[in-house]
Amino acid sequence: MFDPIDLSAYADAVLDELASGEPQIDGTILLDLACQTPGPILELGCGYGRITIPLAQRGVQDLTGLELSAPSLVYARARTGD
């Protein structure tokens, strides 16, 4: 049965594909728009931080990423050094 919280059954394959550097969507457009938008930014389903981490690195201050998958959060934290 599919568990939306525990995605470990396919997390490795998905993370490998996403980490390959092949863009799933044009993240540059999202990053540019987000940096031009005043106010808070909320990324729902931020996963391993593909969008959230670069925004933080660009100096976006009022930024929140929400993710239910613990393995994705562990991976995201490892990418930031947290």
CNS distance restraints for C-alpha pairs under 8 A (distance, minus, plus):
assign (resid   3 and name CA) (resid   7 and name CA) 6.70 0.50 0.50
assign (resid   4 and name CA) (resid  68 and name CA) 7.75 0.50 0.50
assign (resid   4 and name CA) (resid  69 and name CA) 7.48 0.50 0.50
assign (resid   5 and name CA) (resid  68 and name CA) 5.62 0.50 0.50
assign (resid   5 and name CA) (resid  69 and name CA) 5.04 0.50 0.50
assign (resid   5 and name CA) (resid  70 and name CA) 7.38 0.50 0.50
assign (resid   6 and name CA) (resid  69 and name CA) 6.04 0.50 0.50
assign (resid   6 and name CA) (resid  70 and name CA) 7.26 0.50 0.50
assign (resid   6 and name CA) (resid  71 and name CA) 7.82 0.50 0.50
assign (resid   7 and name CA) (resid  11 and name CA) 5.57 0.50 0.50
assign (resid   7 and name CA) (resid  69 and name CA) 6.48 0.50 0.50
assign (resid   7 and name CA) (resid  71 and name CA) 7.53 0.50 0.50
assign (resid   8 and name CA) (resid  12 and name CA) 7.09 0.50 0.50
assign (resid   8 and name CA) (resid  71 and name CA) 7.00 0.50 0.50
assign (resid  10 and name CA) (resid  14 and name CA) 6.32 0.50 0.50
assign (resid  11 and name CA) (resid  15 and name CA) 5.87 0.50 0.50
assign (resid  11 and name CA) (resid  71 and name CA) 7.64 0.50 0.50
assign (resid  11 and name CA) (resid  72 and name CA) 7.85 0.50 0.50
assign (resid  12 and name CA) (resid  16 and name CA) 5.97 0.50 0.50
assign (resid  13 and name CA) (resid  17 and name CA) 6.26 0.50 0.50
assign (resid  14 and name CA) (resid  18 and name CA) 6.15 0.50 0.50
assign (resid  15 and name CA) (resid  19 and name CA) 5.77 0.50 0.50
assign (resid  16 and name CA) (resid  20 and name CA) 6.10 0.50 0.50
assign (resid  17 and name CA) (resid  21 and name CA) 7.93 0.50 0.50
assign (resid  17 and name CA) (resid  22 and name CA) 7.59 0.50 0.50
assign (resid  18 and name CA) (resid  22 and name CA) 6.74 0.50 0.50
assign (resid  18 and name CA) (resid  23 and name CA) 7.47 0.50 0.50
assign (resid  18 and name CA) (resid  24 and name CA) 7.38 0.50 0.50
assign (resid  23 and name CA) (resid  27 and name CA) 7.25 0.50 0.50
assign (resid  26 and name CA) (resid  30 and name CA) 7.18 0.50 0.50
assign (resid  27 and name CA) (resid  31 and name CA) 6.12 0.50 0.50
assign (resid  27 and name CA) (resid  51 and name CA) 6.80 0.50 0.50
assign (resid  28 and name CA) (resid  32 and name CA) 6.10 0.50 0.50
assign (resid  29 and name CA) (resid  33 and name CA) 6.15 0.50 0.50
assign (resid  30 and name CA) (resid  34 and name CA) 6.01 0.50 0.50
assign (resid  30 and name CA) (resid  51 and name CA) 7.79 0.50 0.50
assign (resid  31 and name CA) (resid  35 and name CA) 6.15 0.50 0.50
assign (resid  31 and name CA) (resid  51 and name CA) 7.04 0.50 0.50
assign (resid  31 and name CA) (resid  54 and name CA) 7.55 0.50 0.50
assign (resid  31 and name CA) (resid  55 and name CA) 6.35 0.50 0.50
assign (resid  32 and name CA) (resid  36 and name CA) 6.45 0.50 0.50
assign (resid  33 and name CA) (resid  37 and name CA) 6.31 0.50 0.50
assign (resid  34 and name CA) (resid  41 and name CA) 7.45 0.50 0.50
assign (resid  34 and name CA) (resid  55 and name CA) 7.62 0.50 0.50
assign (resid  35 and name CA) (resid  55 and name CA) 7.29 0.50 0.50
assign (resid  35 and name CA) (resid  58 and name CA) 7.73 0.50 0.50
assign (resid  35 and name CA) (resid  60 and name CA) 6.64 0.50 0.50
assign (resid  39 and name CA) (resid  62 and name CA) 6.90 0.50 0.50
assign (resid  40 and name CA) (resid  62 and name CA) 4.78 0.50 0.50
assign (resid  40 and name CA) (resid  63 and name CA) 5.89 0.50 0.50
assign (resid  40 and name CA) (resid  64 and name CA) 7.90 0.50 0.50
assign (resid  41 and name CA) (resid  62 and name CA) 6.26 0.50 0.50
assign (resid  41 and name CA) (resid  63 and name CA) 4.85 0.50 0.50
assign (resid  41 and name CA) (resid  64 and name CA) 6.27 0.50 0.50
assign (resid  42 and name CA) (resid  63 and name CA) 6.06 0.50 0.50
assign (resid  42 and name CA) (resid  64 and name CA) 4.89 0.50 0.50
assign (resid  42 and name CA) (resid  65 and name CA) 5.83 0.50 0.50
assign (resid  42 and name CA) (resid  66 and name CA) 7.44 0.50 0.50
assign (resid  43 and name CA) (resid  52 and name CA) 7.06 0.50 0.50
assign (resid  43 and name CA) (resid  63 and name CA) 8.00 0.50 0.50
assign (resid  43 and name CA) (resid  64 and name CA) 6.34 0.50 0.50
assign (resid  43 and name CA) (resid  65 and name CA) 4.78 0.50 0.50
assign (resid  43 and name CA) (resid  66 and name CA) 6.18 0.50 0.50
assign (resid  44 and name CA) (resid  65 and name CA) 6.19 0.50 0.50
assign (resid  44 and name CA) (resid  66 and name CA) 5.03 0.50 0.50
assign (resid  44 and name CA) (resid  67 and name CA) 6.67 0.50 0.50
assign (resid  45 and name CA) (resid  65 and name CA) 7.20 0.50 0.50
assign (resid  45 and name CA) (resid  66 and name CA) 5.55 0.50 0.50
assign (resid  45 and name CA) (resid  67 and name CA) 4.71 0.50 0.50
assign (resid  45 and name CA) (resid  68 and name CA) 7.27 0.50 0.50
assign (resid  46 and name CA) (resid  50 and name CA) 7.33 0.50 0.50
assign (resid  46 and name CA) (resid  51 and name CA) 7.23 0.50 0.50
assign (resid  46 and name CA) (resid  52 and name CA) 6.70 0.50 0.50
assign (resid  46 and name CA) (resid  65 and name CA) 5.35 0.50 0.50
assign (resid  46 and name CA) (resid  66 and name CA) 5.76 0.50 0.50
assign (resid  46 and name CA) (resid  67 and name CA) 5.52 0.50 0.50
assign (resid  47 and name CA) (resid  67 and name CA) 5.87 0.50 0.50
assign (resid  47 and name CA) (resid  69 and name CA) 7.36 0.50 0.50
assign (resid  47 and name CA) (resid  72 and name CA) 5.24 0.50 0.50
assign (resid  47 and name CA) (resid  73 and name CA) 6.70 0.50 0.50
assign (resid  47 and name CA) (resid  76 and name CA) 7.31 0.50 0.50
assign (resid  48 and name CA) (resid  72 and name CA) 4.97 0.50 0.50
assign (resid  48 and name CA) (resid  73 and name CA) 6.08 0.50 0.50
assign (resid  48 and name CA) (resid  74 and name CA) 7.99 0.50 0.50
assign (resid  48 and name CA) (resid  75 and name CA) 5.76 0.50 0.50
assign (resid  48 and name CA) (resid  76 and name CA) 4.27 0.50 0.50
assign (resid  49 and name CA) (resid  53 and name CA) 5.13 0.50 0.50
assign (resid  49 and name CA) (resid  54 and name CA) 7.89 0.50 0.50
assign (resid  49 and name CA) (resid  65 and name CA) 7.80 0.50 0.50
assign (resid  49 and name CA) (resid  76 and name CA) 5.43 0.50 0.50
assign (resid  50 and name CA) (resid  54 and name CA) 7.02 0.50 0.50
assign (resid  51 and name CA) (resid  55 and name CA) 6.34 0.50 0.50
assign (resid  52 and name CA) (resid  56 and name CA) 6.32 0.50 0.50
assign (resid  52 and name CA) (resid  63 and name CA) 7.56 0.50 0.50
assign (resid  52 and name CA) (resid  64 and name CA) 7.71 0.50 0.50
assign (resid  52 and name CA) (resid  65 and name CA) 6.39 0.50 0.50
assign (resid  53 and name CA) (resid  57 and name CA) 6.20 0.50 0.50
assign (resid  53 and name CA) (resid  80 and name CA) 7.43 0.50 0.50
assign (resid  54 and name CA) (resid  58 and name CA) 6.15 0.50 0.50
assign (resid  55 and name CA) (resid  59 and name CA) 6.60 0.50 0.50
assign (resid  55 and name CA) (resid  60 and name CA) 5.58 0.50 0.50
assign (resid  56 and name CA) (resid  60 and name CA) 5.04 0.50 0.50
assign (resid  56 and name CA) (resid  61 and name CA) 6.77 0.50 0.50
assign (resid  56 and name CA) (resid  63 and name CA) 7.33 0.50 0.50
assign (resid  67 and name CA) (resid  72 and name CA) 7.57 0.50 0.50
assign (resid  67 and name CA) (resid  73 and name CA) 6.90 0.50 0.50
assign (resid  69 and name CA) (resid  73 and name CA) 6.45 0.50 0.50
assign (resid  70 and name CA) (resid  74 and name CA) 6.18 0.50 0.50
assign (resid  71 and name CA) (resid  75 and name CA) 6.25 0.50 0.50
assign (resid  72 and name CA) (resid  76 and name CA) 6.12 0.50 0.50
assign (resid  73 and name CA) (resid  77 and name CA) 6.04 0.50 0.50
assign (resid  74 and name CA) (resid  78 and name CA) 6.20 0.50 0.50
assign (resid  75 and name CA) (resid  79 and name CA) 6.33 0.50 0.50
assign (resid  76 and name CA) (resid  80 and name CA) 6.57 0.50 0.50
assign (resid  77 and name CA) (resid  81 and name CA) 6.08 0.50 0.50
assign (resid  77 and name CA) (resid  82 and name CA) 5.03 0.50 0.50
assign (resid  78 and name CA) (resid  82 and name CA) 6.17 0.50 0.50
